[in-house]
Amino acid sequence: MKYYSVTGTDNNSEFYYMNDEFLKHCPKCGLIYNREEATALSVSRFRVKKKHYTLSHCWDGPMIVSERFVAAYVKHGLKGLGFVKIPQSPGFYLLRALNVLRYDYARNPRLFMKDQCEECGQWYEVSLANPPRVVPEDEARMEAGAFYRTDLESGEKVERTPMLLATDPIPRLFRESGIKDVYFDYPEEIG
């Protein structure tokens, strides 16, 4: 199955990071270990700063989509995503990828992972994760017209972003819908 890495634009926002009362930090390394919970608790407080993007990401990781993205998703009967309304920014949603695939570490010799905490198991930094590769067993179960995310989250210290993936024919369908600011990159083999 042919799949693509899906990206948007930085919306210059923090989704959960400034909501200190929601954050739980590892006592050994200080990294946040409850990102999903903090995201869920912060959705009612978040305001989209840059409202002209169809797909954007916050610097602490979560992805935001506009009504235009949701309309294209529904129109074409696509699968694999959930959308949580952002009350302070009508017409915008927190993007939730429902299908998780295992990242294939062996197929990316450039992958850089630095300083794993012995207590919480998180890495201080994960970089050079592109191009995304999933383990062959998971790749074999991918379906056409579906979105997925990897279990590997890349970033450093605060930001942790899973890699969003889309299968054919999603890039073509989005182009046909006139959406130009959602980017689909085909992962070439690593040399």
N, C-alpha and C positions, 0 to 999 in steps of 0.2 A: 504494500500500500504506500503510495506516495504521500508524504506529509511535510508540512511547512512549519517553521517557527513564526509565531504571530507576535508582532510588536505594535506599539503605538507611540505616543509622545509623552514626555515628562510633563505633568501638569503642575509642577512646582508646589506641591502640597504634601502635608503630612497627614496620614489617615488616622493613625492611632498613637504615634510616638509621643506626642505632647500630653496625652491623657494618662499622667503618671499613676493615678489611682487604679487604673485597669492593668498596669504592667506588672509582671512578675519576673524577677531577674534571678539568674543562677547565682547562688552565694559564692561559688568558686571563680567563675569567669566574668560575671556581670551581664552576660547576654540575656536578652528577653527569651523566655521559653514558652510563653502563652500567646503567641501572635494571633492565632485563629480566634481565641477568646477575646483578646483586646480589639481585634477588628470588628467582631460582632457587637461588642459593647460600644464601640465608637461610631457606628454607622449613623446613629441619630444626631450626633454632634457635627459630623463632617459637612463641609461646604465645598463644592467644586469651585476653584478659583478661575480656571481657564475653561470656559464653557463652549468653545468652538471645536473641540476635538471629539471624534467619534469613539476612539479608544485611547485612553491615556493611563499612565501609571503614577502612583504616588512614590515619593522617594523612599518610603519605608516598605514598599512592596505591593499593596493592593492595586488592582486594576479597576478603572472606572469606564463605563460605556454610556453612550447617549441613547436616547430613544431611537435614533436612526439605526444604530447597530442592532438593537432589539428587534426593530421592524424588519430588517433584512433577514435576521436569524429566523423569525417566525414565518415570514413570507416564503422562505425556501425550505421550511420544514427541517432545519438543522437540529443536531442533537449534541448533548454533552455539557450544556451550560445552564446555570441558574442565575437569576438576576434579583438583587435585593434593592428595593427602592431607597433612595437617599432622601429622607424627608426635608432636609434643609436646601436641597437642590432638585426641584421637580424636573422630571425628564431625564434624570441621570440615575445610574444603577451601579452598585458594587457587583463586579463580575465574579462568579463562582464557577470554576471548572469542576465538574462532577466526576469525571473519569480520570483516574490516576494511573500512569504508566511508570514502570521502573526504568530509570536512567541506566544506560549501558556504559559503565565506567571504562571497560576494556576497549571500547571502540573510540575513545578520545584520549590519546596519550598526552595531550597538552593540558588536560584538566588540572587546575591548581587548587589544592585544598590546604589551608594553613591553620595550625594550632587548634586541634580538636580538644575540647574540654573533657576531662576524665569523668566529671560528675554528670553533666547534662548531655554530653555526646555531640553538641553542636560544634561546627567549625567557625572560627573567627572570620575566615574569608573563604569563599568559593568563587573562582573566576575561570575564565576561558572555557566555559561550559558549552559554548557554541562551536560547532553545530550540534544541535540536540540529537541524541541517539537513544533509542529505547531498546531493551533486551528483545531478542528475536521472538520469544514466546508472546510478549505483549504486542509487538509489532504485527504479528500474525492475526491478532484478534481486533485490530483497528478496523473501523467501518468507514465507508464513504460518507461524506457530509457530516462528519462529527468533529467535535473539539475535544482535546485532552490536555492534561498537564503532566509534567514530570514530577516524580517524588523528590528529585534533587532541586533544592532552592539555591539560587546563586545570589551573591551579594557579599557585603562586608558589614560586620557589626550590627547595624540597625536594619538595613535593607535585606529582605529575604524575598526573592521573587521566584515562584515556580515558572518553568518554561511552558508557555502556552503553545499548543500545537493544533493544526487544522489539517484535515485530509481533503483530497480532491473531491468535489469540484468547488470548494469554498472560495478560493481566491478568485476564480472566474465569476462566481455569483456575486461577490462583493463588488467587483469591478463593474459588472452589469447593473448593479444597483447605484452606481455613481459614487461609491465610497472610495476615496483616494488616500485617506490618512490612516488606514489600517494596512500594515505592511506584512507581506507573506514572503519569507525567505526560504528557499529550498536548500536543505543542508547538504552541501557537497561533501564528498568523502574527505577525511583528513589525510594529508600526505605524509 
